[in-house]
Amino acid sequence: MILFADFQCVYCAQLVPVLAQVLAARPHDVRLVYRHLPLPPLHPQAAGAALGAVCAEQQGRFWEMFDHLFANPSQLEPDALRATAVSLGANGPAYDACVNNRATQQRIDRDVAAAADIGLNGTPVLFVNGRLLRGMQPLPSLLAIVDEERSRQSAMTPTAR
């Protein structure tokens, strides 16, 4: 699954626990890839949160930061992001250097450009094995789609000797 999301998006935050349930229910069939799609006109703190998440990722703390940001949408100011990263085990000076490094913004820009290239302009957007799903998805529907895609992939896999 590939998720394009914005850390300040309410619907994204509602989808995250559902995705966690899918991952728990289908641990051998599903993995989640996160792509940044901050929407600054709607969510002014989303771009900063994306920077913070990338900097946490560089120190092996992305998924912890991901969970924290979606669970605590009122804590997206720069100082709060830094404090969160440090509390999760990130090195503060390394985090600061990352936030101020142009390459960090370029990493986010690549995700935003990829989203634009495929016509995405809102969040959340989820791709399940290439299948486009927009907006909130209920758990039963998402599990059914995962199972359909797994069955489709199994049917397409040639038998090897």
CNS distance restraints for C-alpha pairs under 8 A (distance, minus, plus):
assign (resid   1 and name CA) (resid  30 and name CA) 6.73 0.50 0.50
assign (resid   1 and name CA) (resid  31 and name CA) 6.04 0.50 0.50
assign (resid   1 and name CA) (resid  32 and name CA) 4.88 0.50 0.50
assign (resid   1 and name CA) (resid  33 and name CA) 6.15 0.50 0.50
assign (resid   1 and name CA) (resid 126 and name CA) 6.62 0.50 0.50
assign (resid   1 and name CA) (resid 127 and name CA) 5.41 0.50 0.50
assign (resid   1 and name CA) (resid 128 and name CA) 4.57 0.50 0.50
assign (resid   1 and name CA) (resid 129 and name CA) 6.30 0.50 0.50
assign (resid   2 and name CA) (resid  32 and name CA) 5.86 0.50 0.50
assign (resid   2 and name CA) (resid  33 and name CA) 4.69 0.50 0.50
assign (resid   2 and name CA) (resid  34 and name CA) 5.93 0.50 0.50
assign (resid   2 and name CA) (resid  35 and name CA) 7.08 0.50 0.50
assign (resid   2 and name CA) (resid 126 and name CA) 5.57 0.50 0.50
assign (resid   2 and name CA) (resid 127 and name CA) 5.02 0.50 0.50
assign (resid   2 and name CA) (resid 128 and name CA) 6.69 0.50 0.50
assign (resid   3 and name CA) (resid  32 and name CA) 7.19 0.50 0.50
assign (resid   3 and name CA) (resid  33 and name CA) 6.16 0.50 0.50
assign (resid   3 and name CA) (resid  34 and name CA) 5.00 0.50 0.50
assign (resid   3 and name CA) (resid  35 and name CA) 5.90 0.50 0.50
assign (resid   3 and name CA) (resid 124 and name CA) 7.03 0.50 0.50
assign (resid   3 and name CA) (resid 125 and name CA) 5.84 0.50 0.50
assign (resid   3 and name CA) (resid 126 and name CA) 4.55 0.50 0.50
assign (resid   3 and name CA) (resid 127 and name CA) 6.54 0.50 0.50
assign (resid   4 and name CA) (resid  34 and name CA) 6.24 0.50 0.50
assign (resid   4 and name CA) (resid  35 and name CA) 4.73 0.50 0.50
assign (resid   4 and name CA) (resid  36 and name CA) 5.81 0.50 0.50
assign (resid   4 and name CA) (resid  37 and name CA) 5.75 0.50 0.50
assign (resid   4 and name CA) (resid 115 and name CA) 7.66 0.50 0.50
assign (resid   4 and name CA) (resid 123 and name CA) 6.49 0.50 0.50
assign (resid   4 and name CA) (resid 124 and name CA) 5.86 0.50 0.50
assign (resid   4 and name CA) (resid 125 and name CA) 5.16 0.50 0.50
assign (resid   4 and name CA) (resid 126 and name CA) 6.32 0.50 0.50
assign (resid   5 and name CA) (resid   9 and name CA) 7.40 0.50 0.50
assign (resid   5 and name CA) (resid  12 and name CA) 6.11 0.50 0.50
assign (resid   5 and name CA) (resid  34 and name CA) 7.52 0.50 0.50
assign (resid   5 and name CA) (resid  35 and name CA) 6.63 0.50 0.50
assign (resid   5 and name CA) (resid  36 and name CA) 5.78 0.50 0.50
assign (resid   5 and name CA) (resid  37 and name CA) 5.21 0.50 0.50
assign (resid   5 and name CA) (resid  38 and name CA) 6.91 0.50 0.50
assign (resid   5 and name CA) (resid 123 and name CA) 5.22 0.50 0.50
assign (resid   5 and name CA) (resid 124 and name CA) 4.92 0.50 0.50
assign (resid   5 and name CA) (resid 125 and name CA) 6.71 0.50 0.50
assign (resid   6 and name CA) (resid  12 and name CA) 6.81 0.50 0.50
assign (resid   6 and name CA) (resid  36 and name CA) 6.46 0.50 0.50
assign (resid   6 and name CA) (resid  37 and name CA) 5.32 0.50 0.50
assign (resid   6 and name CA) (resid  38 and name CA) 4.56 0.50 0.50
assign (resid   6 and name CA) (resid  39 and name CA) 6.62 0.50 0.50
assign (resid   6 and name CA) (resid  46 and name CA) 6.02 0.50 0.50
assign (resid   6 and name CA) (resid  50 and name CA) 7.74 0.50 0.50
assign (resid   6 and name CA) (resid 123 and name CA) 6.55 0.50 0.50
assign (resid   6 and name CA) (resid 124 and name CA) 7.36 0.50 0.50
assign (resid   7 and name CA) (resid  12 and name CA) 7.29 0.50 0.50
assign (resid   7 and name CA) (resid  13 and name CA) 7.43 0.50 0.50
assign (resid   7 and name CA) (resid  38 and name CA) 7.14 0.50 0.50
assign (resid   7 and name CA) (resid  46 and name CA) 5.53 0.50 0.50
assign (resid   7 and name CA) (resid  49 and name CA) 6.40 0.50 0.50
assign (resid   7 and name CA) (resid  50 and name CA) 7.07 0.50 0.50
assign (resid   7 and name CA) (resid  69 and name CA) 6.35 0.50 0.50
assign (resid   7 and name CA) (resid  70 and name CA) 5.97 0.50 0.50
assign (resid   7 and name CA) (resid  73 and name CA) 7.40 0.50 0.50
assign (resid   8 and name CA) (resid  12 and name CA) 7.93 0.50 0.50
assign (resid   8 and name CA) (resid  13 and name CA) 7.85 0.50 0.50
assign (resid   8 and name CA) (resid  38 and name CA) 7.98 0.50 0.50
assign (resid   8 and name CA) (resid  43 and name CA) 5.86 0.50 0.50
assign (resid   8 and name CA) (resid  45 and name CA) 6.86 0.50 0.50
assign (resid   8 and name CA) (resid  46 and name CA) 5.35 0.50 0.50
assign (resid   8 and name CA) (resid  70 and name CA) 7.43 0.50 0.50
assign (resid   8 and name CA) (resid  73 and name CA) 6.08 0.50 0.50
assign (resid   9 and name CA) (resid  13 and name CA) 6.37 0.50 0.50
assign (resid   9 and name CA) (resid  43 and name CA) 7.21 0.50 0.50
assign (resid   9 and name CA) (resid 123 and name CA) 7.13 0.50 0.50
assign (resid   9 and name CA) (resid 124 and name CA) 7.78 0.50 0.50
assign (resid  10 and name CA) (resid  14 and name CA) 6.34 0.50 0.50
assign (resid  11 and name CA) (resid  15 and name CA) 6.23 0.50 0.50
assign (resid  11 and name CA) (resid 123 and name CA) 7.54 0.50 0.50
assign (resid  11 and name CA) (resid 124 and name CA) 6.64 0.50 0.50
assign (resid  11 and name CA) (resid 135 and name CA) 6.95 0.50 0.50
assign (resid  11 and name CA) (resid 136 and name CA) 6.20 0.50 0.50
assign (resid  12 and name CA) (resid  16 and name CA) 6.31 0.50 0.50
assign (resid  12 and name CA) (resid  70 and name CA) 7.82 0.50 0.50
assign (resid  12 and name CA) (resid 123 and name CA) 6.70 0.50 0.50
assign (resid  12 and name CA) (resid 124 and name CA) 5.18 0.50 0.50
assign (resid  12 and name CA) (resid 135 and name CA) 7.85 0.50 0.50
assign (resid  12 and name CA) (resid 136 and name CA) 7.37 0.50 0.50
assign (resid  13 and name CA) (resid  17 and name CA) 7.67 0.50 0.50
assign (resid  13 and name CA) (resid  70 and name CA) 5.13 0.50 0.50
assign (resid  13 and name CA) (resid  71 and name CA) 7.10 0.50 0.50
assign (resid  14 and name CA) (resid  18 and name CA) 7.46 0.50 0.50
assign (resid  14 and name CA) (resid 136 and name CA) 7.22 0.50 0.50
assign (resid  15 and name CA) (resid  19 and name CA) 6.27 0.50 0.50
assign (resid  15 and name CA) (resid 124 and name CA) 7.87 0.50 0.50
assign (resid  15 and name CA) (resid 136 and name CA) 5.69 0.50 0.50
assign (resid  15 and name CA) (resid 137 and name CA) 6.80 0.50 0.50
assign (resid  16 and name CA) (resid  20 and name CA) 6.28 0.50 0.50
assign (resid  16 and name CA) (resid  70 and name CA) 7.59 0.50 0.50
assign (resid  17 and name CA) (resid  21 and name CA) 6.30 0.50 0.50
assign (resid  18 and name CA) (resid  22 and name CA) 6.34 0.50 0.50
assign (resid  18 and name CA) (resid 137 and name CA) 7.76 0.50 0.50
assign (resid  18 and name CA) (resid 138 and name CA) 7.12 0.50 0.50
assign (resid  18 and name CA) (resid 139 and name CA) 5.75 0.50 0.50
assign (resid  19 and name CA) (resid  23 and name CA) 6.18 0.50 0.50
assign (resid  19 and name CA) (resid 139 and name CA) 7.91 0.50 0.50
assign (resid  20 and name CA) (resid  24 and name CA) 6.16 0.50 0.50
assign (resid  21 and name CA) (resid  25 and name CA) 5.99 0.50 0.50
assign (resid  21 and name CA) (resid 139 and name CA) 7.53 0.50 0.50
assign (resid  22 and name CA) (resid  26 and name CA) 5.92 0.50 0.50
assign (resid  22 and name CA) (resid  27 and name CA) 7.91 0.50 0.50
assign (resid  22 and name CA) (resid  30 and name CA) 7.78 0.50 0.50
assign (resid  22 and name CA) (resid 139 and name CA) 7.17 0.50 0.50
assign (resid  22 and name CA) (resid 142 and name CA) 7.49 0.50 0.50
assign (resid  22 and name CA) (resid 143 and name CA) 6.41 0.50 0.50
assign (resid  23 and name CA) (resid  27 and name CA) 5.22 0.50 0.50
assign (resid  23 and name CA) (resid  30 and name CA) 6.06 0.50 0.50
assign (resid  23 and name CA) (resid  31 and name CA) 6.81 0.50 0.50
assign (resid  23 and name CA) (resid  32 and name CA) 7.86 0.50 0.50
assign (resid  26 and name CA) (resid  30 and name CA) 5.98 0.50 0.50
assign (resid  27 and name CA) (resid  31 and name CA) 7.52 0.50 0.50
assign (resid  29 and name CA) (resid 150 and name CA) 7.23 0.50 0.50
assign (resid  30 and name CA) (resid 146 and name CA) 7.80 0.50 0.50
assign (resid  35 and name CA) (resid 111 and name CA) 5.71 0.50 0.50
assign (resid  36 and name CA) (resid  50 and name CA) 6.56 0.50 0.50
assign (resid  36 and name CA) (resid 108 and name CA) 5.95 0.50 0.50
assign (resid  36 and name CA) (resid 111 and name CA) 5.52 0.50 0.50
assign (resid  36 and name CA) (resid 112 and name CA) 6.50 0.50 0.50
assign (resid  37 and name CA) (resid 108 and name CA) 7.73 0.50 0.50
assign (resid  37 and name CA) (resid 111 and name CA) 6.62 0.50 0.50
assign (resid  37 and name CA) (resid 112 and name CA) 5.33 0.50 0.50
assign (resid  37 and name CA) (resid 115 and name CA) 7.25 0.50 0.50
assign (resid  37 and name CA) (resid 123 and name CA) 7.38 0.50 0.50
assign (resid  38 and name CA) (resid  43 and name CA) 7.39 0.50 0.50
assign (resid  38 and name CA) (resid  46 and name CA) 5.11 0.50 0.50
assign (resid  38 and name CA) (resid  47 and name CA) 5.36 0.50 0.50
assign (resid  38 and name CA) (resid  50 and name CA) 7.01 0.50 0.50
assign (resid  38 and name CA) (resid 112 and name CA) 7.67 0.50 0.50
assign (resid  39 and name CA) (resid  43 and name CA) 5.63 0.50 0.50
assign (resid  39 and name CA) (resid  44 and name CA) 7.51 0.50 0.50
assign (resid  39 and name CA) (resid  46 and name CA) 6.60 0.50 0.50
assign (resid  39 and name CA) (resid  47 and name CA) 7.43 0.50 0.50
assign (resid  39 and name CA) (resid 122 and name CA) 7.62 0.50 0.50
assign (resid  40 and name CA) (resid  44 and name CA) 4.57 0.50 0.50
assign (resid  40 and name CA) (resid  45 and name CA) 7.02 0.50 0.50
assign (resid  40 and name CA) (resid  46 and name CA) 6.21 0.50 0.50
assign (resid  40 and name CA) (resid  47 and name CA) 6.42 0.50 0.50
assign (resid  45 and name CA) (resid  49 and name CA) 6.26 0.50 0.50
assign (resid  45 and name CA) (resid  76 and name CA) 6.10 0.50 0.50
assign (resid  45 and name CA) (resid  77 and name CA) 6.87 0.50 0.50
assign (resid  46 and name CA) (resid  50 and name CA) 6.14 0.50 0.50
assign (resid  46 and name CA) (resid  76 and name CA) 7.63 0.50 0.50
assign (resid  47 and name CA) (resid  51 and name CA) 6.38 0.50 0.50
assign (resid  48 and name CA) (resid  52 and name CA) 6.24 0.50 0.50
assign (resid  48 and name CA) (resid  76 and name CA) 7.33 0.50 0.50
assign (resid  48 and name CA) (resid  77 and name CA) 7.49 0.50 0.50
assign (resid  48 and name CA) (resid  78 and name CA) 6.78 0.50 0.50
assign (resid  49 and name CA) (resid  53 and name CA) 6.12 0.50 0.50
assign (resid  49 and name CA) (resid  69 and name CA) 7.59 0.50 0.50
assign (resid  49 and name CA) (resid  76 and name CA) 5.85 0.50 0.50
assign (resid  49 and name CA) (resid  77 and name CA) 7.79 0.50 0.50
assign (resid  49 and name CA) (resid  78 and name CA) 7.83 0.50 0.50
assign (resid  49 and name CA) (resid  81 and name CA) 6.96 0.50 0.50
assign (resid  50 and name CA) (resid  54 and name CA) 6.20 0.50 0.50
assign (resid  50 and name CA) (resid 108 and name CA) 7.14 0.50 0.50
assign (resid  51 and name CA) (resid  55 and name CA) 6.22 0.50 0.50
assign (resid  51 and name CA) (resid  99 and name CA) 6.15 0.50 0.50
assign (resid  51 and name CA) (resid 104 and name CA) 6.62 0.50 0.50
assign (resid  51 and name CA) (resid 105 and name CA) 6.73 0.50 0.50
assign (resid  51 and name CA) (resid 108 and name CA) 7.48 0.50 0.50
assign (resid  52 and name CA) (resid  56 and name CA) 6.13 0.50 0.50
assign (resid  52 and name CA) (resid  78 and name CA) 7.93 0.50 0.50
assign (resid  52 and name CA) (resid  81 and name CA) 6.03 0.50 0.50
assign (resid  52 and name CA) (resid  82 and name CA) 7.14 0.50 0.50
assign (resid  52 and name CA) (resid  85 and name CA) 7.62 0.50 0.50
assign (resid  52 and name CA) (resid  95 and name CA) 7.98 0.50 0.50
assign (resid  52 and name CA) (resid  99 and name CA) 6.80 0.50 0.50
assign (resid  53 and name CA) (resid  57 and name CA) 6.01 0.50 0.50
assign (resid  53 and name CA) (resid  62 and name CA) 5.89 0.50 0.50
assign (resid  53 and name CA) (resid  65 and name CA) 6.06 0.50 0.50
assign (resid  53 and name CA) (resid  66 and name CA) 6.71 0.50 0.50
assign (resid  54 and name CA) (resid  58 and name CA) 6.29 0.50 0.50
assign (resid  54 and name CA) (resid  62 and name CA) 6.99 0.50 0.50
assign (resid  54 and name CA) (resid 104 and name CA) 6.82 0.50 0.50
assign (resid  54 and name CA) (resid 107 and name CA) 7.97 0.50 0.50
assign (resid  54 and name CA) (resid 108 and name CA) 7.97 0.50 0.50
assign (resid  55 and name CA) (resid  59 and name CA) 6.82 0.50 0.50
assign (resid  55 and name CA) (resid  95 and name CA) 5.70 0.50 0.50
assign (resid  55 and name CA) (resid  98 and name CA) 5.63 0.50 0.50
assign (resid  55 and name CA) (resid  99 and name CA) 6.45 0.50 0.50
assign (resid  55 and name CA) (resid 104 and name CA) 7.41 0.50 0.50
assign (resid  56 and name CA) (resid  60 and name CA) 6.44 0.50 0.50
assign (resid  56 and name CA) (resid  61 and name CA) 4.87 0.50 0.50
assign (resid  56 and name CA) (resid  62 and name CA) 5.15 0.50 0.50
assign (resid  56 and name CA) (resid  65 and name CA) 6.60 0.50 0.50
assign (resid  56 and name CA) (resid  85 and name CA) 6.00 0.50 0.50
assign (resid  56 and name CA) (resid  90 and name CA) 6.52 0.50 0.50
assign (resid  56 and name CA) (resid  95 and name CA) 7.09 0.50 0.50
assign (resid  57 and name CA) (resid  61 and name CA) 5.02 0.50 0.50
assign (resid  57 and name CA) (resid  62 and name CA) 3.98 0.50 0.50
assign (resid  57 and name CA) (resid  63 and name CA) 7.68 0.50 0.50
assign (resid  58 and name CA) (resid  62 and name CA) 7.67 0.50 0.50
assign (resid  59 and name CA) (resid  90 and name CA) 6.01 0.50 0.50
assign (resid  59 and name CA) (resid  91 and name CA) 7.74 0.50 0.50
assign (resid  61 and name CA) (resid  65 and name CA) 6.17 0.50 0.50
assign (resid  61 and name CA) (resid  85 and name CA) 7.66 0.50 0.50
assign (resid  61 and name CA) (resid  88 and name CA) 6.95 0.50 0.50
assign (resid  61 and name CA) (resid  89 and name CA) 7.48 0.50 0.50
assign (resid  61 and name CA) (resid  90 and name CA) 7.06 0.50 0.50
assign (resid  62 and name CA) (resid  66 and name CA) 5.92 0.50 0.50
assign (resid  63 and name CA) (resid  67 and name CA) 6.11 0.50 0.50
assign (resid  64 and name CA) (resid  68 and name CA) 6.24 0.50 0.50
assign (resid  64 and name CA) (resid  88 and name CA) 7.01 0.50 0.50
assign (resid  65 and name CA) (resid  69 and name CA) 5.97 0.50 0.50
assign (resid  65 and name CA) (resid  84 and name CA) 7.42 0.50 0.50
assign (resid  65 and name CA) (resid  85 and name CA) 6.73 0.50 0.50
assign (resid  65 and name CA) (resid  88 and name CA) 7.46 0.50 0.50
assign (resid  66 and name CA) (resid  70 and name CA) 6.30 0.50 0.50
assign (resid  67 and name CA) (resid  71 and name CA) 6.07 0.50 0.50
assign (resid  68 and name CA) (resid  72 and name CA) 5.88 0.50 0.50
assign (resid  68 and name CA) (resid  84 and name CA) 7.91 0.50 0.50
assign (resid  69 and name CA) (resid  73 and name CA) 5.88 0.50 0.50
assign (resid  69 and name CA) (resid  75 and name CA) 7.23 0.50 0.50
assign (resid  69 and name CA) (resid  76 and name CA) 7.19 0.50 0.50
assign (resid  72 and name CA) (resid  76 and name CA) 7.92 0.50 0.50
assign (resid  75 and name CA) (resid  80 and name CA) 5.58 0.50 0.50
assign (resid  75 and name CA) (resid  81 and name CA) 6.86 0.50 0.50
assign (resid  76 and name CA) (resid  80 and name CA) 6.13 0.50 0.50
assign (resid  76 and name CA) (resid  81 and name CA) 5.80 0.50 0.50
assign (resid  77 and name CA) (resid  81 and name CA) 6.11 0.50 0.50
assign (resid  78 and name CA) (resid  82 and name CA) 6.23 0.50 0.50
assign (resid  79 and name CA) (resid  83 and name CA) 6.12 0.50 0.50
assign (resid  80 and name CA) (resid  84 and name CA) 6.03 0.50 0.50
assign (resid  81 and name CA) (resid  85 and name CA) 6.20 0.50 0.50
assign (resid  82 and name CA) (resid  86 and name CA) 6.18 0.50 0.50
assign (resid  82 and name CA) (resid  92 and name CA) 7.15 0.50 0.50
assign (resid  82 and name CA) (resid  95 and name CA) 7.24 0.50 0.50
assign (resid  82 and name CA) (resid  96 and name CA) 7.80 0.50 0.50
assign (resid  83 and name CA) (resid  87 and name CA) 6.04 0.50 0.50
assign (resid  84 and name CA) (resid  88 and name CA) 6.18 0.50 0.50
assign (resid  85 and name CA) (resid  89 and name CA) 6.55 0.50 0.50
assign (resid  85 and name CA) (resid  90 and name CA) 5.33 0.50 0.50
assign (resid  85 and name CA) (resid  91 and name CA) 7.93 0.50 0.50
assign (resid  85 and name CA) (resid  92 and name CA) 7.72 0.50 0.50
assign (resid  85 and name CA) (resid  95 and name CA) 7.74 0.50 0.50
assign (resid  86 and name CA) (resid  90 and name CA) 4.57 0.50 0.50
assign (resid  86 and name CA) (resid  91 and name CA) 6.03 0.50 0.50
assign (resid  86 and name CA) (resid  92 and name CA) 5.82 0.50 0.50
assign (resid  90 and name CA) (resid  94 and name CA) 7.85 0.50 0.50
assign (resid  90 and name CA) (resid  95 and name CA) 6.93 0.50 0.50
assign (resid  91 and name CA) (resid  95 and name CA) 6.06 0.50 0.50
assign (resid  92 and name CA) (resid  96 and name CA) 6.18 0.50 0.50
assign (resid  93 and name CA) (resid  97 and name CA) 6.20 0.50 0.50
assign (resid  94 and name CA) (resid  98 and name CA) 6.15 0.50 0.50
assign (resid  95 and name CA) (resid  99 and name CA) 6.22 0.50 0.50
assign (resid  96 and name CA) (resid 100 and name CA) 6.36 0.50 0.50
assign (resid  97 and name CA) (resid 101 and name CA) 6.13 0.50 0.50
assign (resid  98 and name CA) (resid 104 and name CA) 6.42 0.50 0.50
assign (resid  99 and name CA) (resid 104 and name CA) 6.64 0.50 0.50
assign (resid 100 and name CA) (resid 104 and name CA) 7.76 0.50 0.50
assign (resid 101 and name CA) (resid 105 and name CA) 7.41 0.50 0.50
assign (resid 102 and name CA) (resid 106 and name CA) 6.36 0.50 0.50
assign (resid 103 and name CA) (resid 107 and name CA) 6.24 0.50 0.50
assign (resid 104 and name CA) (resid 108 and name CA) 6.79 0.50 0.50
assign (resid 105 and name CA) (resid 109 and name CA) 6.09 0.50 0.50
assign (resid 106 and name CA) (resid 110 and name CA) 6.16 0.50 0.50
assign (resid 107 and name CA) (resid 111 and name CA) 6.86 0.50 0.50
assign (resid 108 and name CA) (resid 112 and name CA) 6.33 0.50 0.50
assign (resid 109 and name CA) (resid 113 and name CA) 5.99 0.50 0.50
assign (resid 110 and name CA) (resid 114 and name CA) 6.10 0.50 0.50
assign (resid 111 and name CA) (resid 115 and name CA) 6.23 0.50 0.50
assign (resid 112 and name CA) (resid 116 and name CA) 6.24 0.50 0.50
assign (resid 113 and name CA) (resid 117 and name CA) 6.07 0.50 0.50
assign (resid 114 and name CA) (resid 118 and name CA) 6.59 0.50 0.50
assign (resid 115 and name CA) (resid 119 and name CA) 6.27 0.50 0.50
assign (resid 115 and name CA) (resid 120 and name CA) 5.07 0.50 0.50
assign (resid 115 and name CA) (resid 121 and name CA) 7.41 0.50 0.50
assign (resid 116 and name CA) (resid 120 and name CA) 5.45 0.50 0.50
assign (resid 116 and name CA) (resid 121 and name CA) 6.93 0.50 0.50
assign (resid 120 and name CA) (resid 125 and name CA) 7.79 0.50 0.50
assign (resid 123 and name CA) (resid 134 and name CA) 7.35 0.50 0.50
assign (resid 123 and name CA) (resid 135 and name CA) 6.59 0.50 0.50
assign (resid 124 and name CA) (resid 134 and name CA) 6.20 0.50 0.50
assign (resid 124 and name CA) (resid 135 and name CA) 5.13 0.50 0.50
assign (resid 124 and name CA) (resid 136 and name CA) 7.08 0.50 0.50
assign (resid 125 and name CA) (resid 132 and name CA) 7.22 0.50 0.50
assign (resid 125 and name CA) (resid 133 and name CA) 5.84 0.50 0.50
assign (resid 125 and name CA) (resid 134 and name CA) 4.60 0.50 0.50
assign (resid 125 and name CA) (resid 135 and name CA) 6.03 0.50 0.50
assign (resid 126 and name CA) (resid 131 and name CA) 7.97 0.50 0.50
assign (resid 126 and name CA) (resid 132 and name CA) 6.04 0.50 0.50
assign (resid 126 and name CA) (resid 133 and name CA) 5.06 0.50 0.50
assign (resid 126 and name CA) (resid 134 and name CA) 6.30 0.50 0.50
assign (resid 126 and name CA) (resid 135 and name CA) 7.93 0.50 0.50
assign (resid 127 and name CA) (resid 131 and name CA) 5.04 0.50 0.50
assign (resid 127 and name CA) (resid 132 and name CA) 4.69 0.50 0.50
assign (resid 127 and name CA) (resid 133 and name CA) 6.02 0.50 0.50
assign (resid 128 and name CA) (resid 132 and name CA) 6.74 0.50 0.50
assign (resid 128 and name CA) (resid 133 and name CA) 7.65 0.50 0.50
assign (resid 128 and name CA) (resid 145 and name CA) 7.58 0.50 0.50
assign (resid 128 and name CA) (resid 146 and name CA) 6.82 0.50 0.50
assign (resid 128 and name CA) (resid 149 and name CA) 7.57 0.50 0.50
assign (resid 129 and name CA) (resid 149 and name CA) 6.62 0.50 0.50
assign (resid 133 and name CA) (resid 137 and name CA) 7.85 0.50 0.50
assign (resid 137 and name CA) (resid 141 and name CA) 6.71 0.50 0.50
assign (resid 137 and name CA) (resid 142 and name CA) 6.18 0.50 0.50
assign (resid 138 and name CA) (resid 142 and name CA) 6.22 0.50 0.50
assign (resid 139 and name CA) (resid 143 and name CA) 6.01 0.50 0.50
assign (resid 140 and name CA) (resid 144 and name CA) 6.14 0.50 0.50
assign (resid 141 and name CA) (resid 145 and name CA) 6.23 0.50 0.50
assign (resid 142 and name CA) (resid 146 and name CA) 6.20 0.50 0.50
assign (resid 143 and name CA) (resid 147 and name CA) 6.11 0.50 0.50
assign (resid 144 and name CA) (resid 148 and name CA) 6.07 0.50 0.50
assign (resid 145 and name CA) (resid 149 and name CA) 6.09 0.50 0.50
assign (resid 146 and name CA) (resid 150 and name CA) 6.09 0.50 0.50
assign (resid 147 and name CA) (resid 151 and name CA) 6.12 0.50 0.50
assign (resid 148 and name CA) (resid 152 and name CA) 6.07 0.50 0.50
assign (resid 149 and name CA) (resid 153 and name CA) 6.05 0.50 0.50
assign (resid 150 and name CA) (resid 154 and name CA) 6.14 0.50 0.50
assign (resid 151 and name CA) (resid 155 and name CA) 6.16 0.50 0.50
assign (resid 152 and name CA) (resid 156 and name CA) 6.32 0.50 0.50
assign (resid 153 and name CA) (resid 157 and name CA) 6.22 0.50 0.50
